Structures are given as structure tokens and as C-alpha cells.
Amino acid sequence: MATGGKGEDAGGGGMSGLLLIFAIFGIMYFLLIRPQQKRQKDVKQMQSSLRVGDRVTTSGGIHGTIAAVSDNTVSIKVAEKVKIEVDRSAIAGIISPGAGASK
């Protein structure tokens, strides 16, 4: 009977181990994967709402004012008579929306 009791404990341990793995996966999802998906959604929304006159910064660290917007690219004025064209995906953030339009 003593050996039979140990065999039953081992089977129960396997089930609790499986439960532990699922619990760890659930925690990883809510701590790592879900926040990243939310961040990507916010960045995509910001990039789709770009307008002429917005002050922006690129992923390379270039600051400027949006001079023109097309489907996939944005023209940024970085200095007097200096414009560069970058992909929308290169825009990292809006510094102050509409700052150029109020001048």
C-alpha cells in the first residue's frame, strides 16, 4: 500500500505541474505580450493621424515639422529650405500637435 500511495502522488504532481505551466504562460501574456500589442496599436494610430504642421521626431532622432503627407511617406522640414522624406513608420512621436499650423 505504501508504494501505491506514492504512485498516486506522482500522477497528481504532473497535473499541478501542467497547471503551473499554463499559469506562467498566462502571466507572461498579460505582462509582456498584451502591453506590446497595445503600444503597437497606439503607434499605428499616431502615425495614421499625422497632419501638416505637426512637430515630430523620427526613430533616428531627427526633429522637424511635417510639410506634406502622402499615403506611405511624410515630408519633414528640418531647417529653412531643407526637407527630408521619410516613411510614416519612421515617425516615433508627435512633439506638439499643430504647433506649426498656429504660426
C-alpha atoms as a printed R data frame, in Angstrom:
    type eleno elety resid chain resno      x      y       z
1   ATOM     1    CA   MET     A     1  0.000  0.000   0.000
2   ATOM     2    CA   ALA     A     2  2.837  2.409   0.676
3   ATOM     3    CA   THR     A     3  4.137  2.151  -2.894
4   ATOM     4    CA   GLY     A     4  0.621  2.599  -4.300
5   ATOM     5    CA   GLY     A     5  0.281  5.861  -2.407
6   ATOM     6    CA   LYS     A     6  3.489  7.206  -3.906
7   ATOM     7    CA   GLY     A     7  2.327  6.358  -7.415
8   ATOM     8    CA   GLU     A     8 -0.858  8.341  -6.959
9   ATOM     9    CA   ASP     A     9  1.080 11.366  -5.676
10  ATOM    10    CA   ALA     A    10  3.292 11.365  -8.767
11  ATOM    11    CA   GLY     A    11  0.247 11.476 -11.058
12  ATOM    12    CA   GLY     A    12 -1.239 14.391  -9.140
13  ATOM    13    CA   GLY     A    13  2.084 16.241  -9.318
14  ATOM    14    CA   GLY     A    14  2.047 16.028 -13.104
15  ATOM    15    CA   MET     A    15 -1.325 17.717 -13.268
16  ATOM    16    CA   SER     A    16 -0.271 20.520 -10.929
17  ATOM    17    CA   GLY     A    17  2.912 20.976 -12.973
18  ATOM    18    CA   LEU     A    18  0.816 21.392 -16.099
19  ATOM    19    CA   LEU     A    19 -1.378 23.913 -14.298
20  ATOM    20    CA   LEU     A    20  1.746 25.819 -13.254
21  ATOM    21    CA   ILE     A    21  2.943 25.991 -16.868
22  ATOM    22    CA   PHE     A    22 -0.415 27.398 -18.004
23  ATOM    23    CA   ALA     A    23 -0.379 29.916 -15.150
24  ATOM    24    CA   ILE     A    24  3.120 31.088 -16.117
25  ATOM    25    CA   PHE     A    25  2.047 31.427 -19.762
26  ATOM    26    CA   GLY     A    26 -0.982 33.486 -18.688
27  ATOM    27    CA   ILE     A    27  1.185 35.789 -16.585
28  ATOM    28    CA   MET     A    28  3.692 36.192 -19.437
29  ATOM    29    CA   TYR     A    29  0.861 37.079 -21.826
30  ATOM    30    CA   PHE     A    30 -0.542 39.820 -19.602
31  ATOM    31    CA   LEU     A    31  2.857 41.224 -18.568
32  ATOM    32    CA   LEU     A    32  4.743 41.089 -21.881
33  ATOM    33    CA   ILE     A    33  2.672 40.336 -24.970
34  ATOM    34    CA   ARG     A    34 -0.507 42.343 -24.303
35  ATOM    35    CA   PRO     A    35  1.235 45.647 -23.418
36  ATOM    36    CA   GLN     A    36  3.396 45.355 -26.554
37  ATOM    37    CA   GLN     A    37  0.307 44.855 -28.733
38  ATOM    38    CA   LYS     A    38 -1.332 47.904 -27.127
39  ATOM    39    CA   ARG     A    39  1.798 50.003 -27.741
40  ATOM    40    CA   GLN     A    40  1.920 48.931 -31.404
41  ATOM    41    CA   LYS     A    41 -1.751 49.861 -31.803
42  ATOM    42    CA   ASP     A    42 -1.136 53.310 -30.265
43  ATOM    43    CA   VAL     A    43  1.896 53.959 -32.511
44  ATOM    44    CA   LYS     A    44 -0.021 52.905 -35.620
45  ATOM    45    CA   GLN     A    45 -2.908 55.208 -34.669
46  ATOM    46    CA   MET     A    46 -0.487 58.112 -34.084
47  ATOM    47    CA   GLN     A    47  1.204 57.519 -37.453
48  ATOM    48    CA   SER     A    48 -2.123 57.449 -39.285
49  ATOM    49    CA   SER     A    49 -3.223 60.749 -37.696
50  ATOM    50    CA   LEU     A    50 -0.190 62.800 -38.806
51  ATOM    51    CA   ARG     A    51 -1.072 66.241 -40.226
52  ATOM    52    CA   VAL     A    52  0.792 69.094 -41.881
53  ATOM    53    CA   GLY     A    53  2.210 71.385 -39.191
54  ATOM    54    CA   ASP     A    54  2.746 68.696 -36.531
55  ATOM    55    CA   ARG     A    55  6.160 68.774 -34.840
56  ATOM    56    CA   VAL     A    56  7.547 65.246 -34.882
57  ATOM    57    CA   THR     A    57 10.628 63.235 -34.072
58  ATOM    58    CA   THR     A    58 11.808 60.272 -36.126
59  ATOM    59    CA   SER     A    59 13.140 56.970 -34.858
60  ATOM    60    CA   GLY     A    60 16.592 58.264 -35.845
61  ATOM    61    CA   GLY     A    61 16.219 61.303 -33.586
62  ATOM    62    CA   ILE     A    62 15.566 63.933 -36.260
63  ATOM    63    CA   HIS     A    63 13.163 66.690 -35.176
64  ATOM    64    CA   GLY     A    64 11.118 68.699 -37.637
65  ATOM    65    CA   THR     A    65  7.738 69.943 -38.796
66  ATOM    66    CA   ILE     A    66  5.586 67.987 -41.233
67  ATOM    67    CA   ALA     A    67  5.406 69.832 -44.559
68  ATOM    68    CA   ALA     A    68  3.485 67.244 -46.608
69  ATOM    69    CA   VAL     A    69  1.807 63.889 -46.031
70  ATOM    70    CA   SER     A    70  1.209 61.106 -48.559
71  ATOM    71    CA   ASP     A    71 -0.006 57.519 -48.198
72  ATOM    72    CA   ASN     A    72  3.302 55.941 -47.150
73  ATOM    73    CA   THR     A    73  5.692 58.860 -46.680
74  ATOM    74    CA   VAL     A    74  5.951 62.144 -44.813
75  ATOM    75    CA   SER     A    75  7.961 65.206 -45.862
76  ATOM    76    CA   ILE     A    76  9.582 66.854 -42.843
77  ATOM    77    CA   LYS     A    77 11.012 70.381 -42.776
78  ATOM    78    CA   VAL     A    78 14.126 70.181 -40.585
79  ATOM    79    CA   ALA     A    79 15.601 73.624 -41.351
80  ATOM    80    CA   GLU     A    80 14.967 76.614 -43.597
81  ATOM    81    CA   LYS     A    81 14.745 75.291 -47.190
82  ATOM    82    CA   VAL     A    82 15.645 71.757 -46.020
83  ATOM    83    CA   LYS     A    83 13.055 68.994 -46.308
84  ATOM    84    CA   ILE     A    84 13.521 65.259 -45.987
85  ATOM    85    CA   GLU     A    85 11.120 62.500 -46.926
86  ATOM    86    CA   VAL     A    86 10.725 59.541 -44.561
87  ATOM    87    CA   ASP     A    87  8.380 56.580 -44.244
88  ATOM    88    CA   ARG     A    88  5.430 57.020 -41.915
89  ATOM    89    CA   SER     A    89  6.776 54.109 -39.874
90  ATOM    90    CA   ALA     A    90  9.921 56.159 -39.115
91  ATOM    91    CA   ILE     A    91  7.913 58.720 -37.113
92  ATOM    92    CA   ALA     A    92  8.467 57.899 -33.439
93  ATOM    93    CA   GLY     A    93  6.270 60.559 -31.887
94  ATOM    94    CA   ILE     A    94  4.485 63.870 -32.109
95  ATOM    95    CA   ILE     A    95  6.170 66.595 -30.048
96  ATOM    96    CA   SER     A    96  3.303 69.095 -30.079
97  ATOM    97    CA   PRO     A    97  0.384 68.592 -32.468
98  ATOM    98    CA   GLY     A    98 -0.398 71.520 -34.736
99  ATOM    99    CA   ALA     A    99  2.435 73.729 -33.443
100 ATOM   100    CA   GLY     A   100  3.423 74.764 -36.967
101 ATOM   101    CA   ALA     A   101 -0.168 75.494 -38.003
102 ATOM   102    CA   SER     A   102 -0.660 78.160 -35.323
103 ATOM   103    CA   LYS     A   103  2.152 80.410 -36.629
